[in-house]
Amino acid sequence: MLATLMTVMIVLLLLNFPMMIPLIAAPLVILFIYFPMMDPMLMMRQLETGIEAYVLLAVPLFILAADIMTTGKTSNRLLDFIGSFVAHMRGGYAITTSAACTLFGAISGSTQATVVAIGTPMRQRLLKAGYKDSSAIALIINSSDIALLVPPSIGMIMYALVSGTSVGDLFLAGIIPGILVFLSFAIYSYIYAKVKNIPLAEKATWKERWMFTRKALLPLGFPVIIIGGLYSGIFSATEAAGVSVLYAFILEVIIYRSIKLSDMPKVALSTGLVTSAVFVLVAGGQAFTWMISFARIPQIVSDAVLGTDPSAIYVLIMVSIFFFIGCMFVDPIVVILVLTPIFMPVAESAGIDPVHLGIIITFQAALGSATPPFGVDIFTASAVFQKSYLDVIRGTPPFIVILLIVGALLIGFEEISLAYRFFQ
């Protein structure tokens, strides 16, 4: 049964069908071959169930907020603000890139949106500062992965949907791992700039810093609103998404006037296209999950891979390997929807906290999305920067090594993921 499922999916992918087709077709084939007496309408009902969850309302809202901010001038304001304080340091422009990706990730929740919004202006600054193009692009796509770790991570929303874990808890738990990745990249950037003798930028005056700070104050309100609202219990993750859209609209349309009202239908259309693709994947993921659960495939896989009574560390290592490899080939949303139901039961039996498991999974999804051969951020960068595939991946190995080290720390010390509970 498992062989049939995998064969159908691989064949359809090799025939160049979009991922949503094998995700729906494979469980249908299992249904017709192994359970011919079952009503196919049950599969249709699962497709509907997949997009009924209230938490999914947050997805199009966060995407819309990100689209508004990407179309506007927010990214440049963040870059100018951060650069005025750190650009003159050794590796300052690279540190600015990672910091800006972290902050914009706290606005958008999307790695690809971050590549576009921060990567487009920052790449030129890095090249002028003396960085190789391959190093600049690698820094951008890997720093953009922090968007999956800090709130409002769309990957965390997908995991919460499948696992039933609190989205708010996941958002808060991702802050420290996200900062840890940023600090790791900052240290590497400092060492790289010193070894390569990258020239230092001119130091900004305090007058210039104050000017850029004033311009960035309102965009910096995004993470404050989301994190502060969730932590204080003022609103839920879904309500935070609605507030983000309103805030983005007021900022870019009314205050900055970087977007005209006549531009909003185009922005909304972009959001609608992305949301429809995400929701089809979510619906297909629910049908896939239901069928493999009914066929007891998770038990088969866990018994074969994990054995009986595995330790928590071993489970987390195997989860990391499977999700890392999966996201190297397929969109992270699909991998989270497909693999989480397989590993969730055995993780619970091993005593792993579901929030900690969610951080491990989203971290590996972030790592895989920028890792060859088919990490989604690689192709986003290739399209945005108009560079070949090889040019994009050439500088990625050092960042992959850094992320693997951080991943090992997260596996070994769950306190990193659960530190937010000490402040509650």
C-alpha positions in Angstrom: 0.0 0.0 0.0 2.8 2.4 0.9 4.7 1.5 -2.2 1.6 2.2 -4.3 1.1 5.6 -2.7 4.7 6.6 -3.3 4.8 5.3 -6.8 1.7 7.3 -7.8 3.1 10.5 -6.3 6.5 10.1 -7.9 5.2 9.3 -11.3 2.8 12.3 -11.3 5.6 14.6 -10.2 7.9 13.2 -12.9 5.2 13.9 -15.4 5.4 17.6 -14.2 2.0 17.8 -12.5 1.7 20.5 -9.9 2.0 19.2 -6.3 -1.7 19.5 -5.6 -2.5 16.8 -8.2 -0.4 13.9 -6.7 -1.5 15.1 -3.2 -5.1 14.4 -4.1 -4.7 11.7 -6.7 -2.5 9.3 -4.6 -5.0 8.8 -1.8 -7.8 8.4 -4.4 -5.9 5.5 -6.0 -5.4 3.9 -2.5 -9.1 4.3 -1.9 -10.2 2.7 -5.2 -7.6 -0.2 -5.0 -7.6 -1.1 -1.4 -10.9 0.1 -0.1 -13.3 -0.3 -3.1 -16.4 -0.5 -0.8 -15.8 3.0 0.7 -17.8 5.9 -0.6 -15.5 8.3 -2.6 -17.6 11.2 -1.3 -15.9 10.8 2.0 -12.7 12.0 0.2 -14.6 15.1 -1.0 -15.8 15.8 2.5 -12.2 15.7 3.7 -11.2 18.3 1.1 -13.9 20.6 2.5 -12.8 19.8 6.1 -9.2 20.8 5.3 -10.1 24.4 4.8 -12.8 24.8 7.4 -10.5 25.5 10.3 -10.9 29.0 11.8 -7.1 29.4 12.2 -6.7 29.4 8.4 -8.3 32.8 8.2 -5.0 34.1 9.4 -3.2 32.9 6.2 -4.7 35.1 3.6 -4.7 38.1 6.0 -1.0 37.8 6.7 -0.3 37.2 3.0 -2.3 40.4 2.2 -0.4 42.4 4.9 2.9 41.2 3.4 1.8 42.0 -0.1 0.9 45.6 0.9 4.2 46.0 2.7 6.2 44.5 -0.1 4.5 46.8 -2.7 5.2 49.8 -0.4 8.4 51.3 1.1 8.6 49.4 4.4 11.6 47.2 3.4 13.7 50.3 2.5 12.8 52.0 5.8 13.9 48.9 7.7 17.1 48.6 5.8 18.0 52.3 6.3 17.2 52.1 10.0 19.3 49.0 10.7 22.1 50.0 8.4 22.5 53.4 10.1 23.5 51.5 13.3 25.5 48.5 12.0 26.6 49.1 8.4 29.9 50.7 9.5 30.9 47.6 11.5 32.9 44.7 10.1 30.4 42.7 8.0 27.9 45.5 8.7 26.0 45.2 5.4 25.6 41.4 5.7 24.4 41.8 9.3 22.0 44.5 8.1 20.6 41.9 5.6 20.1 39.2 8.2 18.5 41.7 10.7 16.2 43.2 8.0 15.1 39.7 7.0 14.3 38.9 10.6 12.3 42.0 11.1 10.5 41.6 7.7 9.8 38.0 8.5 8.1 39.2 11.7 5.8 41.2 9.3 5.2 38.8 6.5 5.7 35.2 7.8 6.8 34.2 4.4 10.3 33.3 3.2 9.6 34.1 -0.4 8.1 37.5 0.4 11.2 38.3 2.4 13.5 37.3 -0.5 11.7 39.7 -2.7 11.2 42.6 -0.3 14.7 42.6 1.3 16.7 40.8 -1.3 16.0 43.2 -4.1 17.4 46.4 -2.5 20.0 44.7 -0.3 21.7 42.7 -3.0 22.9 45.9 -4.7 24.2 47.3 -1.4 26.1 44.1 -0.8 27.7 44.1 -4.2 28.7 47.8 -3.9 30.3 46.9 -0.5 32.5 44.3 -2.1 30.7 41.0 -1.6 30.6 38.4 -4.3 27.2 38.0 -5.9 27.0 34.3 -4.9 27.7 35.1 -1.3 25.2 38.0 -1.3 22.4 35.8 -2.7 23.2 32.9 -0.4 23.0 35.3 2.6 19.7 36.7 1.4 17.9 33.4 0.8 19.1 31.8 4.1 18.4 34.8 6.2 14.9 34.9 4.7 14.3 31.5 6.2 14.1 33.2 9.6 10.6 34.3 8.5 9.4 30.7 9.1 10.7 30.8 12.7 9.4 34.1 13.9 5.8 35.1 14.2 3.6 35.3 12.1 5.1 32.1 10.5 2.8 30.6 7.9 4.6 27.2 8.4 3.6 27.3 12.1 0.0 28.0 11.2 0.0 24.9 9.0 1.6 22.8 11.7 -1.0 24.1 14.3 -3.7 23.1 11.8 -2.5 19.5 11.6 -1.4 19.0 15.2 -4.0 21.0 17.1 -1.2 22.9 18.9 -1.8 26.6 19.9 -0.7 29.0 17.2 0.0 31.7 19.8 2.3 29.3 21.7 4.2 28.4 18.5 4.6 32.1 17.6 6.1 32.9 21.0 8.3 29.8 21.0 9.8 30.7 17.6 11.2 34.0 18.7 14.3 32.8 20.5 15.3 30.2 17.8 14.8 32.9 15.2 17.1 35.3 17.1 19.6 32.5 17.5 19.8 31.9 13.8 20.2 35.7 13.2 23.1 35.9 15.8 24.8 32.9 14.1 24.6 34.5 10.7 25.9 37.8 12.2 28.9 36.1 13.7 29.6 34.4 10.4 29.2 37.7 8.5 31.7 39.4 10.8 34.3 36.6 10.3 33.7 36.4 6.6 34.2 40.2 6.2 37.4 40.1 8.2 38.9 37.2 6.3 37.9 38.6 2.9 38.8 42.1 4.0 35.5 43.7 3.0 35.8 47.5 3.2 34.1 49.3 6.0 31.2 51.6 5.2 31.0 55.2 6.4 29.6 55.6 9.8 26.2 57.3 10.0 25.9 60.4 12.1 23.5 60.5 15.1 21.4 62.9 13.2 21.1 60.5 10.3 20.3 57.6 12.7 17.6 59.6 14.3 16.1 60.4 10.9 16.1 56.8 9.9 14.7 55.7 13.3 11.8 58.1 12.9 11.0 56.7 9.5 11.2 53.1 10.7 9.2 53.5 13.9 5.8 52.8 12.4 7.0 49.7 10.4 8.6 48.4 13.6 5.1 48.5 15.2 4.2 45.3 13.3 6.2 42.8 15.4 5.2 44.8 18.5 1.5 44.5 17.7 1.7 40.8 16.8 3.9 39.6 19.7 2.6 42.1 22.3 -1.0 41.3 21.4 -0.5 37.5 21.5 1.6 37.6 24.7 -0.8 39.8 26.6 -3.8 37.9 25.3 -5.5 40.9 23.7 -6.2 39.0 20.6 -5.7 35.6 18.9 -3.4 34.8 16.0 -6.3 35.2 13.5 -7.2 38.6 15.0 -3.6 39.6 14.9 -3.6 38.9 11.2 -6.7 41.2 10.7 -4.9 44.0 12.7 -1.8 43.5 10.5 -3.8 44.1 7.3 -5.4 47.3 8.8 -2.1 48.5 10.1 -0.4 47.9 6.7 -3.2 49.6 4.8 -3.0 52.7 7.1 0.8 52.8 6.9 1.3 52.4 3.1 -1.9 54.0 1.7 -2.8 56.7 4.2 0.4 57.8 5.9 3.2 57.0 3.5 1.1 57.2 0.4 3.4 54.7 -1.3 0.4 52.8 -2.6 -2.7 54.3 -4.3 -6.2 53.1 -3.6 -6.3 52.1 -7.3 -3.4 49.8 -6.7 -5.2 47.8 -4.0 -7.1 45.5 -6.5 -3.8 44.4 -8.0 -2.4 43.7 -4.5 -5.5 41.8 -3.5 -5.4 39.8 -6.7 -1.8 38.7 -5.9 -2.9 37.7 -2.4 -5.9 35.8 -3.9 -3.6 33.8 -6.3 -1.2 32.8 -3.5 -4.0 32.0 -1.1 -5.9 29.8 -3.5 -2.7 27.8 -4.2 -2.1 27.4 -0.4 -5.7 26.4 0.3 -5.8 23.8 -2.5 -2.6 22.3 -0.9 -4.2 22.4 2.5 -7.4 20.7 1.3 -5.4 18.1 -0.5 -3.2 17.6 2.6 -6.2 17.0 4.7 -7.5 14.3 2.3 -4.0 12.8 2.2 -3.7 12.8 6.0 -7.2 11.2 6.4 -6.4 8.4 3.9 -3.0 7.5 5.3 -4.4 7.5 8.8 -7.2 5.3 7.8 -4.8 2.9 6.1 -2.5 3.0 9.1 0.4 4.1 7.0 1.9 6.3 9.8 2.1 3.2 12.1 3.8 1.3 9.3 6.3 4.0 8.6 7.0 4.7 12.3 7.5 1.0 13.1 9.9 0.7 10.1 11.9 3.9 10.8 11.6 4.4 14.5 11.1 0.9 15.8 9.4 0.3 19.1 9.7 2.6 22.1 12.2 5.1 20.5 13.8 7.8 22.7 12.7 11.4 22.3 16.2 12.4 20.9 16.0 9.7 18.3 12.5 10.7 17.2 13.6 14.3 16.8 16.6 13.3 14.8 14.5 11.3 12.4 11.9 14.0 12.2 14.6 16.5 11.3 16.1 14.2 8.6 12.7 13.5 7.0 11.5 17.1 7.0 14.9 18.5 5.9 15.0 16.1 2.9 11.3 16.5 2.1 11.6 20.3 2.0 14.6 20.0 -0.3 12.3 18.7 -3.0 8.7 19.9 -2.1 7.1 23.1 -0.8 7.4 23.2 3.0 3.6 23.5 3.4 3.1 20.2 1.6 5.8 18.5 3.7 4.3 19.8 7.0 0.8 18.6 5.9 2.0 15.2 4.8 4.7 14.2 7.4 3.3 15.8 10.6 0.5 13.2 11.0 3.0 10.4 10.5 5.4 11.5 13.2 3.0 13.2 15.6 1.6 10.1 17.4 5.1 8.6 18.0 6.4 12.0 19.2 3.6 12.2 21.7 4.2 8.7 22.9 7.9 9.6 23.4 6.9 12.5 25.6 8.0 15.3 23.2 6.2 18.6 23.8 4.1 19.5 20.7 5.3 23.1 20.7 9.0 21.9 20.7 8.2 19.4 18.0 6.5 22.3 16.0 9.7 24.4 16.3 11.9 21.5 15.1 9.6 20.9 12.2 9.3 24.5 11.1 13.1 25.0 11.5 13.8 22.0 9.2 11.2 23.3 6.8 13.0 26.7 6.8 16.4 24.9 6.3 15.1 22.7 3.5 13.5 25.6 1.6 16.9 27.2 0.9 18.8 23.9 0.3 19.5 22.3 -3.1 18.3 20.7 -5.2 14.8 22.1 -5.2 14.4 24.5 -2.2 11.6 26.9 -3.1 13.7 30.0 -2.1 16.4 29.0 -4.6 14.0 29.4 -7.5 12.4 32.5 -6.0 15.9 34.1 -5.9 16.7 32.9 -9.4 13.6 34.5 -10.8 14.0 37.8 -8.8 17.7 38.3 -9.4 17.7 36.7 -12.9 20.6 34.4 -12.0 21.2 30.8 -13.0 20.5 28.0 -10.6 24.2 27.3 -10.1 24.9 30.9 -9.4 22.2 31.0 -6.7 23.3 27.8 -4.8 27.1 28.4 -5.1 27.4 30.3 -1.8 24.9 28.3 0.3 27.1 25.6 1.9 28.4 27.7 4.9 24.9 28.8 5.8 23.6 25.2 5.6 26.3 24.1 8.0 25.4 26.9 10.4 21.7 26.0 10.3 22.5 22.3 10.9 24.5 23.3 14.0 21.6 25.4 15.2 19.2 22.5 14.5 21.3 20.2 16.6 21.1 22.7 19.5 17.3 22.8 19.2 17.1 19.0 19.3 19.4 18.8 22.3 18.0 21.6 24.3 14.2 21.9 24.3 14.6 24.8 26.7 15.5 27.0 23.7 12.0 26.4 22.2 10.1 26.5 25.4 11.9 29.5 27.1 8.9 31.7 26.5 7.0 29.8 29.2 9.4 31.2 31.9 7.9 34.6 31.2 4.3 33.6 31.4 
